[in-house]
């Protein structure tokens, strides 16, 4: 079997997750990792793949079918996406929801000029959660959709705590409030405030001699990040943080409830994820969509796509015949 | 706005559900219901639509964009699907899983000869459950998928009870066993027997003077239907049956658990439905896919399709731009 040849751009948590996910998909192989660091300083797990500098991508144009862009959404992807898709099919996990329309346009233009496919905003939210919002609201046209996140680590909120004076290290869990989830499941379509949907659970390592009360106060009143939530702050040691909080779990729920017909019949559609490792799961979604990008590109399609545009069968290693016979 | 013009073939529970679902979708209108009965004996809810005989379909070839085939899978659809798709785009809910491959081929051949689209096996299982099995196993390549059905009415099992001597009426609920669902959710990938996954809950109206013990015995030992399950039988009156068991609720769970990476990280993907009305929900899915059939047909595509082949965006009333801006 001819394998789908993958390149990874950026070797952080997601990049390493993609490398591991490729090992679990027989029809793929990793050809190269591209890094901004000194390539000789980056050790990867795949023996047959090479590590190269960002600037050397073009030298492998004929050896890579899909480039997995594993950079950040704030500064990396907005530049990198439109650039790389000029020469390669790309997958990324661009997740700044508000900027997706503009980013899509930029990737689309370059993808068409280069004759390549770019599937953007792949992962679980945006990604699988978005898909479930779409399916559910297309079926239950009148109704309400709710998304709950967690329990899981929010990198942005953890970083915000770490910037407070006297904080040595910190981790923040977003926790969905069970009572709210249960209310939604009844189909009553409640109006929920921010405070009613999630709480924020913080574990903080203070510097020696730091004013813990001031830190707790600074966290709980931080605008945008914490002030609209019920927040708990627990001070722990660096050792406890390493021992008990070094994993990156996450997950959540997409629930839509709505009515059909004329007799008040109600329905609940629920999709949920419980993930031990957010980056490894995200990477596994990216890899499935790499298969779709490869297939679309081989049929001559080009331009930007999102998960909304991809027929599900394109994600599977099974043929359409096998899918119809085995899991339809 | 030009509306999508729908025809309904067969006016049973699903057909009536489709009529109600059309009312909840602004971009659609019902043009005609086709029946095997005397058309003058069939009263429909839509004022502007007509009731015609099966044989008169062709007379409306230019007035209907998509035909919703609402007949049964046992004898109706195998004949009707390939016939009607010669002249119309069709949607159906063909649900005899084992016969889907052959049915697909038959519809595909006629659809291509007629230049139409036929989306088969649409609903929730096959349908939304199949989609979730596909997405989940494409992401978690190593893992196990479990489907639980219920609590819900199984028409086939209810009919089987009604055929027993001395039974006047009966209804059977398929009930997922909570302990099994919870075991699956732990990610332990248990091997579950038929008996461990579901139980069968029967409410039976006996004829006067009938031998209730014999009826209970006949149910519990019935091969294929009940013998491999724990089954409870409760005798009730016809009035109780009408009062408490005349709705058609259903639902269930698709759960896949699996591992990623090399550190034993586990993940749980769960999709569940809780439906007050099985036929109304099924009909709502059919109507969303009618939109996709219409759009595909307008771009010149033809042939048979399943939910696996349909890009999710095609189901929504929103444009791709609106979808990216609002729910991605």
Interface residues (C-beta under 8 A of the other chain):
Chain A: X17 X20 X21 X24 X25 X97 X100 X101 X104 X121 X126 X128 X130 X131 X132 X133 X134 X135 X137 X138 X139 X140 X141 X142 X145 X185 X260 X261 X262 X263 X265 X266 X267 X268 X269 X270 X271 X272 X273 X274 X275 X276 X277 X280 X281 X283 X284 X285 X288 X291 X306 X307 X308 X309 X310 X311 X312 X313 X315 X316 X317 X320 X321 X323 X324 X325 X327 X328
Chain B: X17 X20 X21 X24 X25 X97 X100 X101 X104 X121 X126 X128 X130 X131 X132 X133 X134 X135 X137 X138 X139 X140 X141 X142 X145 X185 X260 X261 X262 X263 X265 X266 X267 X268 X269 X270 X271 X272 X273 X274 X275 X276 X277 X280 X281 X283 X284 X285 X288 X291 X306 X307 X308 X309 X310 X311 X312 X313 X315 X316 X317 X320 X321 X323 X324 X325 X327 X328
